[in-house]
Amino acid sequence: MAGQDNANALSKPIVSIAVGGIAIGVAVMLVSIAVVTGFQRKITQKVSGFHSHVKVVDLKNERAAGHPIVIDHALLERLKAHPSVSMAQPFVQLQGLLQNKSDFTGVVCKGIDSAFQKHLIAQYPDTGCAKELSTLGDAQVIISRSLAAKLGLSVGQSSRLYVVRSGKPGPSRKVKVVGIYHTGMPPFDERFVFISLPWAQKLAKQGMEVSWVGQVNHRGDVDVQLEVFGGERPYDIKWSGDQKNPGVYRSSDSASVQVSSADNSLSITLASRRADTTFSKDNHHQWADGYEFILSDPSHAGQFTKFLDDQLPVELTYQTAEEDSPEIFSWLEILNVNVYLIIFLLAAVALVNMSSALLIIILEKSQMIGVMKALGSRAALLQRVFVWYGTLLVGKGVFWGNVIGFSLLTLQWKTELFTLPEEQYYVHAVPVSWEWQWFLLLNAGLLLVSFTVLLIPAWLVARMNPLKAIRYD
């Protein structure tokens, strides 16, 4: 009896340590899954504010910038109808310089429509004015907190914007800061300035623009001069109205002209009640750099791109956020590898500990096993007893591991107790994502693998000689 008591005194702390090790391991695995998926979702959400989840561009634009597309509203509506799409818009991006009195910095001006403005402001408000802003107008900008600090700007103040076209800055334009955002991602915050989509289209000057200048000559007639920009030369110009010669009218004439590009892809018609006037017309609003799509769930990007393969004409292609920002998503992929490694190592250690503890219990109960075998008990029955006992201990460890893990995750989710340097990790606190399907899979997998692994030490029961087991002390 004394030997039996000593054996129990030895096995109890070993079993407790094994169960405690499983609990700690499960807690760490749960926290790892929640934190890493939280990082991925948070960073992907932030990147989508700049590059969207998926964008459609001209096939030439995939290799080199500067190949805009004519907006096909029918195509855009078909693509927006996909169930994974929550928002879609044409987009325009321009290189520029933002200047205050003493400093300037290079920026990317991105044109966004009213839906994307609400999406941006809802996710990253920093000032009260940004929250109240309903829509962007011409010469209004939303800048980041870091740009505002660098240039000494605040909401309501003005700055100068130069749009860079063909490598050269254009004329200076006075712009008003109407909102400030903050994502905590310096590579984007330090570059992106948001403007309205219609104004961005005007600044980009894609498509064609025709100016009509009517001047009275010395004969009393009106000479009309056209200035045409953009499109493919030579232009096809068709005059109409009661003109004496093409481009020559009487002052009271109503006049019109149709200007088409050489390939007939662009056409603008100007009409005036009087010839002696000056005005212009453009079709900049028909052009964009492409379409961009925000998905309700970024994990559905694969389904959406398959849909695009069937819907897009041959001259268009698509890019995902991973292709636009490969360095960020490569970093997130490395985090995935780390989680897999952590789960594998902790699960292996926990199973080895539990197998060792069960082996010690079997050796401790060897005399009892010998007696049961001598009395006619089958080895398979005794094996099942020890396997289920070991599985019960594993289940106990898994249960307490879930309690500890979910308690830590809830604490972080509610209080953001554990913070991070935002300039390095792009988030100010450790993020938490409740991935219930992965949590359930982890628990079920551990119990199943444990049951299988515990068959190895239980196999010792079948190998025991009853006579030697009874004599074992």
C-alpha positions as CSV (number, residue, x, y, z in Angstrom):
1,M,0.0,0.0,0.0
2,A,2.9,2.3,0.8
3,G,4.3,1.7,-2.7
4,Q,1.0,2.4,-4.2
5,D,0.6,5.6,-2.3
6,N,4.1,6.7,-3.4
7,A,3.2,5.9,-7.0
8,N,0.0,8.0,-6.7
9,A,2.0,10.8,-5.2
10,L,4.3,10.7,-8.2
11,S,1.7,10.5,-10.9
12,K,-0.7,13.1,-9.7
13,P,1.6,16.1,-10.1
14,I,2.8,14.7,-13.4
15,V,-0.8,14.5,-14.7
16,S,-1.6,18.0,-13.3
17,I,1.5,19.4,-15.1
18,A,0.5,17.6,-18.4
19,V,-3.1,19.0,-18.2
20,G,-1.8,22.4,-17.3
21,G,0.6,22.3,-20.3
22,I,-2.3,21.4,-22.6
23,A,-4.4,24.3,-21.2
24,I,-1.6,26.8,-21.7
25,G,-0.9,25.4,-25.2
26,V,-4.5,25.6,-26.3
27,A,-4.8,29.2,-24.9
28,V,-1.7,30.3,-26.8
29,M,-3.0,28.6,-30.0
30,L,-6.4,30.3,-29.7
31,V,-4.8,33.7,-29.1
32,S,-2.4,33.2,-32.0
33,I,-5.2,32.4,-34.4
34,A,-7.4,35.4,-33.2
35,V,-4.5,37.9,-33.3
36,V,-3.0,36.9,-36.6
37,T,-6.4,36.8,-38.4
38,G,-7.2,40.1,-36.7
39,F,-4.0,41.6,-38.1
40,Q,-4.8,40.3,-41.6
41,R,-8.4,41.6,-41.5
42,K,-7.4,45.0,-40.1
43,I,-4.5,45.6,-42.5
44,T,-6.5,44.4,-45.5
45,Q,-9.4,46.7,-44.5
46,K,-7.0,49.6,-44.3
47,V,-5.3,48.9,-47.6
48,S,-8.7,48.6,-49.3
49,G,-9.3,52.3,-48.5
50,F,-6.4,53.1,-50.9
51,H,-6.2,50.3,-53.4
52,S,-9.6,48.6,-52.9
53,H,-9.9,44.8,-52.9
54,V,-10.0,44.4,-56.7
55,K,-9.6,46.9,-59.4
56,V,-10.2,46.7,-63.2
57,V,-7.9,48.5,-65.5
58,D,-6.8,48.7,-69.1
59,L,-4.5,45.8,-70.1
60,K,-1.8,48.3,-71.0
61,N,-2.2,50.1,-67.7
62,E,-1.2,46.9,-65.9
63,R,2.3,47.3,-67.3
64,A,2.6,51.1,-67.4
65,A,0.5,53.9,-66.1
66,G,-1.3,56.4,-68.4
67,H,-3.8,54.2,-70.2
68,P,-7.3,55.3,-69.0
69,I,-10.5,53.7,-70.1
70,V,-13.9,55.0,-71.3
71,I,-16.4,54.4,-68.5
72,D,-18.8,51.6,-69.5
73,H,-21.7,52.1,-67.1
74,A,-23.6,49.0,-68.3
75,L,-20.5,46.9,-67.6
76,L,-19.9,48.5,-64.2
77,E,-23.5,47.9,-63.2
78,R,-23.2,44.2,-64.1
79,L,-20.0,43.9,-62.1
80,K,-21.6,45.7,-59.1
81,A,-24.5,43.2,-59.1
82,H,-22.1,40.4,-57.9
83,P,-23.2,39.4,-54.4
84,S,-19.6,39.8,-53.0
85,V,-19.4,43.5,-54.0
86,S,-20.5,46.1,-51.4
87,M,-19.2,49.2,-53.2
88,A,-17.8,50.0,-56.7
89,Q,-16.7,53.2,-58.5
90,P,-14.6,54.5,-61.4
91,F,-11.4,55.9,-60.0
92,V,-8.7,58.4,-61.0
93,Q,-5.3,58.7,-59.5
94,L,-2.9,61.7,-60.2
95,Q,0.6,62.5,-59.1
96,G,0.9,65.9,-57.4
97,L,2.7,68.3,-55.1
98,L,1.0,69.7,-52.0
99,Q,2.5,73.0,-50.7
100,N,2.1,75.3,-47.8
101,K,4.0,78.6,-47.2
102,S,7.4,77.0,-46.4
103,D,7.3,73.3,-47.4
104,F,5.9,70.9,-50.0
105,T,5.6,67.1,-50.5
106,G,4.8,64.7,-53.3
107,V,1.3,63.2,-53.1
108,V,-1.1,60.8,-54.9
109,C,-4.4,62.5,-55.5
110,K,-7.2,59.9,-55.6
111,G,-10.6,60.8,-56.9
112,I,-13.5,59.1,-55.0
113,D,-17.2,59.3,-55.3
114,S,-19.7,60.0,-52.5
115,A,-20.0,56.3,-51.5
116,F,-16.3,55.9,-51.1
117,Q,-16.1,59.2,-49.2
118,K,-18.5,57.8,-46.6
119,H,-16.6,54.5,-46.5
120,L,-13.3,56.4,-45.9
121,I,-14.7,58.9,-43.3
122,A,-16.6,56.1,-41.4
123,Q,-13.5,54.0,-41.0
124,Y,-10.8,56.7,-40.4
125,P,-12.3,59.9,-39.0
126,D,-9.8,62.1,-37.1
127,T,-11.6,65.5,-36.8
128,G,-15.2,66.6,-36.2
129,C,-15.3,68.3,-39.6
130,A,-14.5,65.0,-41.4
131,K,-17.5,63.4,-39.7
132,E,-19.9,66.1,-40.8
133,L,-18.6,66.2,-44.4
134,S,-21.3,64.8,-46.7
135,T,-19.5,65.2,-50.1
136,L,-16.4,66.6,-51.6
137,G,-16.5,69.6,-53.9
138,D,-14.0,71.0,-56.4
139,A,-10.8,72.3,-54.8
140,Q,-11.5,70.4,-51.5
141,V,-9.2,67.7,-50.1
142,I,-9.0,65.2,-47.3
143,I,-5.5,64.7,-46.1
144,S,-3.9,62.4,-43.5
145,R,-2.9,63.4,-40.0
146,S,0.8,63.0,-40.8
147,L,0.6,65.2,-43.9
148,A,-1.3,67.8,-41.9
149,A,1.4,67.8,-39.3
150,K,4.2,68.0,-41.9
151,L,2.7,70.9,-43.7
152,G,1.2,72.6,-40.6
153,L,-2.4,72.3,-41.9
154,S,-5.7,71.8,-40.1
155,V,-9.3,71.6,-41.2
156,G,-10.5,74.8,-42.8
157,Q,-7.1,76.0,-43.9
158,S,-5.9,76.3,-47.5
159,S,-2.9,75.0,-49.4
160,R,-1.6,74.9,-53.0
161,L,-1.9,71.8,-55.2
162,Y,0.1,71.2,-58.4
163,V,-1.0,68.2,-60.5
164,V,1.9,66.6,-62.3
165,R,1.2,65.5,-65.9
166,S,3.9,64.1,-68.2
167,G,6.5,64.6,-65.5
168,K,5.8,68.3,-65.2
169,P,3.8,70.2,-62.5
170,G,0.8,72.0,-63.8
171,P,-0.6,75.3,-62.6
172,S,-1.0,76.0,-58.9
173,R,-4.5,75.5,-57.5
174,K,-5.8,76.7,-54.2
175,V,-7.4,73.8,-52.2
176,K,-9.2,73.8,-48.9
177,V,-8.6,71.0,-46.3
178,V,-12.1,69.8,-45.4
179,G,-11.2,66.6,-43.5
180,I,-8.3,64.7,-41.9
181,Y,-8.0,60.9,-41.8
182,H,-5.6,58.5,-40.0
183,T,-5.0,54.9,-40.8
184,G,-1.7,54.4,-39.0
185,M,0.0,53.1,-42.2
186,P,2.8,55.6,-43.0
187,P,3.4,54.2,-46.6
188,F,-0.1,55.3,-47.4
189,D,-0.8,58.2,-45.0
190,E,2.3,60.1,-46.2
191,R,1.2,59.9,-49.8
192,F,-2.5,59.8,-50.4
193,V,-4.8,62.9,-50.7
194,F,-8.5,62.3,-51.5
195,I,-10.4,64.6,-53.8
196,S,-13.8,64.3,-55.5
197,L,-14.0,62.0,-58.6
198,P,-15.5,64.7,-60.9
199,W,-12.7,67.2,-60.0
200,A,-10.0,64.5,-60.5
201,Q,-11.4,63.8,-63.9
202,K,-11.2,67.5,-64.8
203,L,-7.6,67.6,-63.5
204,A,-6.6,64.5,-65.4
205,K,-7.9,66.0,-68.7
206,Q,-8.4,62.6,-70.3
207,G,-10.5,62.4,-73.5
208,M,-11.2,65.4,-75.6
209,E,-11.7,69.1,-74.9
210,V,-12.9,71.6,-77.6
211,S,-13.0,75.4,-77.2
212,W,-15.1,77.6,-79.4
213,V,-13.9,81.2,-79.9
214,G,-16.1,83.4,-82.0
215,Q,-14.7,86.8,-83.0
216,V,-16.2,89.5,-85.3
217,N,-13.9,90.2,-88.3
218,H,-13.5,93.4,-90.3
219,R,-16.3,92.4,-92.6
220,G,-18.8,92.0,-89.8
221,D,-18.8,88.2,-90.0
222,V,-17.8,85.9,-87.1
223,D,-14.7,83.8,-87.5
224,V,-14.9,80.7,-85.3
225,Q,-11.7,79.1,-84.1
226,L,-11.6,75.7,-82.6
227,E,-9.0,74.5,-80.1
228,V,-9.0,70.7,-79.7
229,F,-7.1,68.8,-77.1
230,G,-6.8,65.0,-76.7
231,G,-8.0,62.2,-78.8
232,E,-6.4,60.8,-82.0
233,R,-5.4,63.1,-84.8
234,P,-6.4,64.1,-87.4
235,Y,-9.8,65.3,-86.2
236,D,-12.9,65.0,-88.3
237,I,-14.7,68.4,-88.0
238,K,-18.3,68.7,-89.3
239,W,-19.8,72.2,-89.3
240,S,-23.5,72.8,-89.4
241,G,-25.8,75.8,-89.4
242,D,-26.2,78.7,-91.9
243,Q,-22.5,79.5,-92.3
244,K,-21.0,81.2,-95.4
245,N,-17.8,79.1,-95.1
246,P,-16.8,76.4,-92.6
247,G,-16.1,78.3,-89.4
248,V,-17.4,81.6,-90.6
249,Y,-20.9,82.8,-89.4
250,R,-23.0,85.9,-89.1
251,S,-23.3,87.2,-85.6
252,S,-26.9,86.2,-85.3
253,D,-26.4,82.7,-86.6
254,S,-27.1,79.7,-84.4
255,A,-24.1,77.4,-85.0
256,S,-22.8,74.0,-84.1
257,V,-19.9,71.7,-84.8
258,Q,-19.1,68.1,-84.3
259,V,-15.5,67.1,-83.6
260,S,-14.5,63.4,-83.7
261,S,-11.2,61.8,-83.2
262,A,-9.5,59.9,-86.1
263,D,-10.6,56.5,-84.8
264,N,-14.2,57.8,-84.0
265,S,-13.9,56.7,-80.4
266,L,-14.5,60.2,-79.2
267,S,-16.9,62.8,-80.4
268,I,-18.0,66.2,-79.0
269,T,-20.8,68.4,-80.4
270,L,-20.8,72.1,-79.5
271,A,-23.9,74.2,-80.2
272,S,-24.4,77.9,-79.6
273,R,-27.4,80.3,-80.2
274,R,-25.0,83.0,-81.3
275,A,-21.7,82.5,-83.2
276,D,-19.9,85.4,-81.6
277,T,-19.3,83.8,-78.2
278,T,-16.6,81.8,-76.4
279,F,-17.2,78.5,-74.6
280,S,-15.8,75.0,-74.3
281,K,-16.9,71.5,-73.8
282,D,-15.2,68.3,-72.8
283,N,-15.9,64.6,-72.1
284,H,-13.4,64.2,-69.2
285,H,-16.3,62.8,-67.1
286,Q,-16.4,59.8,-69.4
287,W,-12.9,58.7,-68.5
288,A,-11.2,57.0,-65.6
289,D,-8.1,55.0,-64.7
290,G,-10.4,52.0,-64.1
291,Y,-13.0,50.6,-61.7
292,E,-12.4,49.5,-58.2
293,F,-14.5,47.2,-55.9
294,I,-14.8,46.9,-52.2
295,L,-16.0,43.4,-51.2
296,S,-18.1,42.5,-48.3
297,D,-15.6,39.8,-47.4
298,P,-12.0,40.0,-48.7
299,S,-11.8,36.2,-48.7
300,H,-14.3,36.2,-51.6
301,A,-11.8,37.9,-53.9
302,G,-11.1,34.6,-55.7
303,Q,-14.8,34.1,-56.5
304,F,-15.1,37.6,-57.8
305,T,-12.0,37.4,-60.0
306,K,-13.4,34.2,-61.6
307,F,-16.6,36.2,-62.3
308,L,-14.4,39.0,-63.9
309,D,-12.7,36.4,-66.2
310,D,-16.1,35.7,-67.7
311,Q,-17.4,39.3,-67.9
312,L,-14.5,41.6,-68.9
313,P,-13.7,42.4,-72.5
314,V,-10.3,41.4,-73.7
315,E,-8.8,44.9,-73.4
316,L,-9.4,45.0,-69.6
317,T,-7.8,43.1,-66.8
318,Y,-7.9,43.1,-63.0
319,Q,-5.5,43.5,-60.1
320,T,-6.0,42.5,-56.5
321,A,-4.9,44.3,-53.4
322,E,-2.2,41.6,-52.9
323,E,-0.8,42.5,-56.4
324,D,-0.9,46.3,-55.6
325,S,0.8,46.0,-52.2
326,P,2.8,42.7,-52.3
327,E,5.2,43.7,-49.6
328,I,2.4,44.1,-47.0
329,F,0.6,40.9,-47.9
330,S,3.9,39.0,-48.0
331,W,4.4,40.1,-44.4
332,L,0.9,38.9,-43.5
333,E,1.6,35.6,-45.2
334,I,4.8,35.2,-43.0
335,L,2.5,35.6,-40.0
336,N,0.4,32.7,-41.2
337,V,3.5,30.5,-41.3
338,N,4.4,31.5,-37.8
339,V,0.9,30.5,-36.6
340,Y,1.1,27.1,-38.3
341,L,4.5,26.6,-36.6
342,I,3.3,27.6,-33.2
343,I,0.2,25.3,-33.4
344,F,2.3,22.4,-34.6
345,L,5.0,22.8,-31.9
346,L,2.5,23.4,-29.0
347,A,0.3,20.5,-30.1
348,A,3.3,18.2,-30.4
349,V,4.6,19.2,-26.9
350,A,1.1,18.8,-25.4
351,L,0.6,15.3,-26.9
352,V,4.1,14.1,-25.8
353,N,3.4,15.4,-22.3
354,M,0.0,13.7,-22.2
355,S,1.4,10.4,-23.7
356,S,4.2,10.5,-21.0
357,A,1.7,11.1,-18.3
358,L,-0.5,8.2,-19.5
359,L,2.5,5.9,-19.7
360,I,3.4,6.7,-16.1
361,I,-0.2,6.0,-15.1
362,I,-0.1,2.6,-16.9
363,L,3.2,1.7,-15.2
364,E,1.7,2.8,-11.9
365,K,-1.4,0.6,-12.4
366,S,0.6,-2.4,-13.7
367,Q,-0.2,-4.6,-10.8
368,M,-3.9,-3.8,-11.3
369,I,-3.6,-4.6,-15.0
370,G,-1.9,-7.9,-14.2
371,V,-4.7,-8.9,-11.8
372,M,-7.4,-7.9,-14.3
373,K,-5.7,-9.9,-17.0
374,A,-5.3,-12.9,-14.7
375,L,-9.0,-12.7,-14.0
376,G,-9.8,-12.9,-17.7
377,S,-10.2,-9.3,-18.8
378,R,-9.3,-8.7,-22.4
379,A,-6.4,-6.5,-23.3
380,A,-8.6,-4.5,-25.8
381,L,-11.0,-3.6,-22.9
382,L,-8.1,-2.4,-20.7
383,Q,-6.6,-0.4,-23.6
384,R,-9.9,1.4,-24.2
385,V,-10.1,2.3,-20.5
386,F,-6.7,4.0,-20.5
387,V,-7.2,5.7,-23.9
388,W,-10.5,7.2,-22.7
389,Y,-9.0,8.2,-19.4
390,G,-6.2,10.0,-21.3
391,T,-8.7,11.6,-23.7
392,L,-10.7,12.8,-20.6
393,L,-7.5,14.4,-19.3
394,V,-6.8,16.1,-22.6
395,G,-10.4,17.3,-22.8
396,K,-10.0,18.8,-19.3
397,G,-6.9,20.6,-20.5
398,V,-8.6,21.8,-23.7
399,F,-11.6,23.1,-21.7
400,W,-9.4,25.2,-19.4
401,G,-7.3,26.3,-22.3
402,N,-10.5,27.7,-24.0
403,V,-11.5,29.4,-20.7
404,I,-8.1,31.1,-20.4
405,G,-7.8,31.9,-24.1
406,F,-11.2,33.4,-24.5
407,S,-10.8,35.4,-21.3
408,L,-7.6,37.0,-22.6
409,L,-9.2,37.7,-26.0
410,T,-12.3,39.2,-24.5
411,L,-10.2,41.4,-22.2
412,Q,-8.1,42.7,-25.2
413,W,-11.2,43.1,-27.4
414,K,-13.0,45.2,-24.8
415,T,-10.1,47.2,-23.3
416,E,-7.3,47.1,-25.9
417,L,-5.0,46.6,-23.0
418,F,-2.0,45.4,-25.1
419,T,-0.8,48.2,-27.3
420,L,1.7,48.2,-30.2
421,P,3.9,50.9,-31.9
422,E,1.6,51.9,-34.7
423,E,4.4,53.1,-37.0
424,Q,5.8,49.6,-37.1
425,Y,2.7,47.3,-37.0
426,Y,0.1,49.7,-38.6
427,V,-2.3,49.2,-35.7
428,H,-2.3,50.9,-32.3
429,A,-3.4,47.8,-30.3
430,V,-3.3,44.0,-30.7
431,P,-6.3,43.2,-32.9
432,V,-8.7,40.4,-32.2
433,S,-10.8,38.5,-34.8
434,W,-13.4,36.0,-33.6
435,E,-12.7,33.1,-36.0
436,W,-15.2,30.6,-34.6
437,Q,-14.8,28.1,-37.4
438,W,-11.1,27.9,-36.8
439,F,-11.6,27.7,-33.0
440,L,-14.0,24.8,-33.4
441,L,-11.7,23.1,-35.9
442,L,-8.7,23.5,-33.5
443,N,-10.6,22.0,-30.5
444,A,-12.0,19.1,-32.5
445,G,-8.6,18.4,-34.2
446,L,-6.8,18.3,-30.9
447,L,-9.2,15.9,-29.3
448,L,-9.2,13.6,-32.4
449,V,-5.4,13.6,-32.7
450,S,-5.0,13.1,-28.9
451,F,-7.3,10.0,-29.0
452,T,-5.2,8.6,-31.9
453,V,-1.8,9.3,-30.3
454,L,-2.8,7.9,-26.9
455,L,-3.2,4.5,-28.5
456,I,0.6,4.3,-28.6
457,P,1.2,4.2,-24.7
458,A,-2.1,2.2,-24.3
459,W,-0.6,-0.5,-26.6
460,L,1.8,-1.3,-23.7
461,V,-1.2,-2.7,-21.8
462,A,-1.7,-5.4,-24.4
463,R,2.0,-6.3,-24.2
464,M,2.1,-6.7,-20.4
465,N,2.7,-10.2,-19.0
466,P,0.1,-10.8,-16.2
467,L,2.6,-12.6,-14.0
468,K,5.4,-10.0,-14.4
469,A,2.9,-7.2,-13.9
470,I,1.6,-8.6,-10.6
471,R,5.1,-8.9,-9.3
472,Y,6.0,-5.4,-10.5
473,D,6.7,-3.0,-7.6
